Amino acid sequence: MKKSQLILIIVGVLAILGLYALPKVVVDNEGQAETAAQATTGTTSSDPVAMHENELSPEKEETLGELKQRISENPEELPELSDELAVLYQEKGKFDSAAYYMGLAADQSQDLQLMEKAGNAYYEAFTFALDQEKMAYLAEQTRSYLTQVLENDPARLDLKSKVAMTYVSSANPMQGITMLREILEQDPQNEDALFNMGILSMQSGQYKRASERFEELIKYHPENLQGQFYLGVSYFEAKEKNKAKAQFEIVKTLTQDPMILESVQSYLDRL
């Protein structure tokens, strides 16, 4: 499992209703979705700023510096070097910096593969952002790049789901919710859409509806650890103690990660 996925699970334990810093919305209420609170959006500088910085080895720091110097002297080499540069920034925890350079490479080459990589990098940075102004900028960049890919290949529901989630955190959350529903109409088993609709139901306090979404998710995608975990949390919040206990016991069999196991145990101790 990716480090970012593990972090999101732990963040969920600490602040379930704050995942992705989304606005509170009511979803799937007799087919209607109403905004309960709007997100504050705006624009911010495109200069990359560290969010969750980790230390690289001296060797990798040297490589990072050499790559930046090489690109500074030969900007035309950026598309070729962007993957290596982005990987180092992601390892360092500077996801917005990785996205920044991937975006520059995509703009320079106009290559759709680089557009997708840039959009995905901006989306990853978006999921970690806490400041509303920064979130708005990263969401806008995500949409800018991924929309270009979708225009060429509308069948990419995985990318459409990411675009939808950026709208959910904007001043127009209904657009995102509508997109997620469209995805499920096309593909009722879509992993990303089922997960995201479950998260949105949790955030709006509709834990029974959330548990239904996560039940459906793990029915088709039993390997989705986040879905398995949040199903347990949904049962817990819905006061379905027996189901919650059984589900958390299942989660314990799916991972050996000590942070996740500690989080699961904290819920079991409260049952």
C-alpha positions in Angstrom: 0.0 0.0 0.0 1.2 3.5 -0.8 2.5 5.7 2.0 -0.1 8.3 1.1 -2.9 5.7 1.6 -1.6 4.7 5.0 -1.4 8.3 6.1 -5.0 8.9 5.0 -6.1 6.0 7.2 -4.4 7.4 10.2 -5.7 10.9 9.5 -9.1 9.3 9.4 -8.7 8.0 12.9 -7.6 11.4 14.2 -10.2 13.4 12.3 -12.7 11.4 10.4 -14.8 14.4 9.3 -11.7 16.2 8.2 -10.5 13.8 5.5 -9.5 15.8 2.4 -10.7 18.9 4.2 -13.9 18.6 2.3 -17.0 20.8 2.8 -19.8 19.1 4.7 -22.4 17.8 2.4 -25.5 15.7 2.5 -25.5 13.0 -0.1 -27.9 10.3 -1.3 -30.8 11.7 0.6 -33.7 10.5 -1.5 -31.7 11.2 -4.6 -30.9 14.7 -3.5 -27.6 16.3 -2.4 -27.6 19.6 -0.6 -24.7 21.7 0.5 -24.5 22.0 4.3 -21.4 24.2 4.3 -19.4 25.7 1.4 -15.6 25.6 1.1 -13.7 28.8 1.0 -11.7 28.9 -2.2 -9.3 31.2 -3.9 -6.0 31.3 -5.7 -2.5 31.1 -4.5 1.0 31.3 -5.8 2.3 28.5 -8.0 5.6 28.4 -6.1 5.9 25.0 -4.5 5.9 25.0 -0.7 6.8 22.0 1.5 3.8 20.3 3.3 5.1 17.1 4.8 8.8 17.2 4.4 11.0 14.1 5.1 14.7 13.8 4.9 16.4 12.3 1.9 19.8 10.6 2.1 22.7 12.8 1.3 23.2 11.0 -1.9 19.6 11.6 -3.0 19.7 15.2 -1.9 22.8 15.6 -4.1 21.0 13.9 -7.0 18.0 16.3 -6.5 20.3 19.3 -6.6 22.0 18.0 -9.7 18.7 17.5 -11.5 17.5 21.0 -10.7 20.8 22.5 -11.8 20.7 20.5 -15.0 17.1 21.6 -15.8 18.0 25.2 -14.9 20.8 25.1 -17.5 18.9 23.0 -20.1 15.1 23.5 -19.7 14.4 21.4 -22.7 15.5 18.3 -20.8 12.7 18.8 -18.2 10.2 16.4 -19.8 12.8 13.7 -19.9 13.9 14.3 -16.3 10.6 15.1 -14.7 9.8 11.5 -13.5 13.1 11.2 -11.6 12.7 14.7 -10.1 9.1 14.1 -9.1 9.9 10.7 -7.4 12.6 12.4 -5.3 10.3 15.2 -4.2 7.5 12.7 -3.4 9.9 10.7 -1.3 10.9 13.9 0.4 7.2 14.5 1.1 7.1 17.7 -1.0 4.1 16.6 -3.1 3.3 20.1 -4.4 6.9 20.5 -5.6 6.7 17.2 -7.5 3.4 18.4 -9.1 4.9 21.7 -9.9 7.7 20.2 -12.0 5.5 17.6 -13.6 3.2 20.4 -14.6 6.0 22.4 -16.2 7.1 19.3 -18.1 3.5 18.7 -19.3 3.2 22.3 -20.4 6.4 22.2 -22.3 5.8 18.9 -24.1 2.0 18.9 -24.4 2.2 15.1 -24.1 -0.9 13.5 -22.8 1.0 11.0 -20.6 2.8 13.8 -18.9 -0.6 15.7 -18.6 -1.9 12.7 -16.7 1.1 12.4 -14.5 0.9 16.1 -13.7 -2.8 15.9 -12.9 -2.2 12.9 -10.6 0.7 14.6 -8.9 -1.4 17.7 -8.3 -4.2 15.5 -7.0 -1.9 13.8 -4.5 -0.7 17.2 -3.3 -4.4 18.2 -3.0 -5.2 15.3 -0.7 -2.5 16.4 1.7 -3.2 20.1 1.7 -4.8 21.7 4.8 -4.9 25.3 3.8 -8.1 26.2 1.9 -6.4 28.6 -0.4 -3.7 26.0 -1.3 -6.4 23.3 -1.8 -8.3 25.5 -4.2 -5.2 26.1 -6.3 -4.1 22.4 -6.3 -7.7 21.3 -7.2 -7.8 23.8 -10.1 -4.5 22.5 -11.4 -5.6 18.9 -11.0 -8.7 19.6 -13.1 -6.7 21.5 -15.7 -4.5 18.6 -16.5 -6.8 15.7 -16.0 -9.6 17.3 -18.0 -7.3 17.4 -21.0 -6.7 13.7 -20.7 -10.4 13.0 -20.3 -11.3 15.0 -23.4 -9.1 12.6 -25.3 -10.3 9.5 -23.4 -13.7 10.0 -21.7 -13.7 6.3 -20.5 -11.1 7.1 -17.9 -13.4 6.9 -14.9 -10.5 6.8 -12.5 -9.5 10.2 -13.6 -13.1 11.5 -13.6 -13.4 10.4 -10.0 -10.4 12.5 -9.0 -11.8 15.5 -10.8 -15.1 15.0 -9.0 -13.4 15.0 -5.6 -11.8 18.3 -6.4 -15.2 19.8 -7.1 -16.6 18.5 -3.9 -14.1 20.6 -2.0 -14.9 23.7 -4.1 -17.7 26.3 -4.0 -19.6 24.0 -6.3 -19.7 20.6 -4.5 -22.8 19.4 -6.3 -20.9 19.2 -9.5 -18.5 16.7 -7.9 -21.3 14.6 -6.4 -23.1 14.5 -9.7 -20.0 13.3 -11.4 -19.5 10.5 -8.9 -23.1 9.4 -9.5 -22.5 9.4 -13.2 -19.5 7.2 -12.7 -21.6 4.7 -10.7 -24.3 4.7 -13.4 -21.6 3.7 -15.9 -19.8 1.3 -13.6 -21.7 0.3 -10.4 -18.6 -1.5 -9.2 -16.3 1.5 -9.6 -13.8 1.4 -6.7 -12.9 5.1 -6.5 -16.5 6.3 -6.8 -17.9 3.9 -4.2 -15.1 4.8 -1.8 -15.5 8.5 -2.3 -19.3 8.4 -1.9 -18.8 6.5 1.3 -16.4 9.1 2.6 -18.9 11.9 1.8 -21.7 10.1 3.5 -19.5 9.7 6.6 -18.6 13.4 6.6 -22.3 14.4 6.5 -23.0 12.1 9.4 -25.0 9.5 7.3 -23.2 6.5 8.8 -25.8 4.0 7.8 -25.6 5.1 4.2 -21.8 5.2 4.5 -21.7 1.6 5.7 -23.9 0.6 2.7 -21.4 2.2 0.3 -18.4 0.5 2.0 -20.2 -2.9 2.1 -20.7 -2.6 -1.6 -17.1 -1.5 -2.1 -15.5 -4.4 -0.2 -17.9 -6.8 -1.9 -16.3 -6.0 -5.2 -12.9 -4.9 -3.9 -12.1 -6.9 -0.7 -8.5 -5.9 -0.9 -9.3 -2.2 -0.4 -7.9 -1.7 3.1 -9.2 1.8 3.4 -12.7 0.6 2.6 -12.5 -2.2 5.1 -11.3 0.2 7.8 -13.9 2.9 7.2 -16.7 0.2 7.1 -15.7 -0.5 10.7 -15.7 3.2 11.6 -19.1 3.6 9.9 -20.6 0.7 12.0 -19.0 2.2 15.1 -20.5 5.6 14.5 -23.9 4.1 13.6 -23.8 2.4 17.1 -23.8 -1.1 15.4 -21.3 -2.4 18.0 -21.3 -6.1 17.0 -20.8 -5.3 13.4 -18.0 -2.8 14.2 -16.2 -5.3 16.4 -16.3 -8.0 13.8 -15.2 -5.6 11.0 -12.2 -4.3 13.0 -11.2 -7.9 13.7 -11.2 -8.5 9.9 -9.0 -5.4 9.4 -6.5 -6.8 11.9 -6.0 -9.8 9.6 -5.4 -7.7 6.5 -2.4 -5.7 7.6 0.7 -5.8 9.9 1.2 -2.1 9.9 1.6 -1.1 13.6 0.0 2.4 13.2 -3.1 0.9 11.6 -3.4 -1.9 14.2 -3.0 0.7 17.0 -5.8 2.7 15.4 -8.1 -0.3 15.1 -7.4 -1.3 18.7 -8.3 2.2 19.9 -11.8 1.6 18.4 -12.0 -1.9 19.8 -11.2 -0.6 23.3 -14.1 1.8 23.0 -16.6 -0.9 22.1 
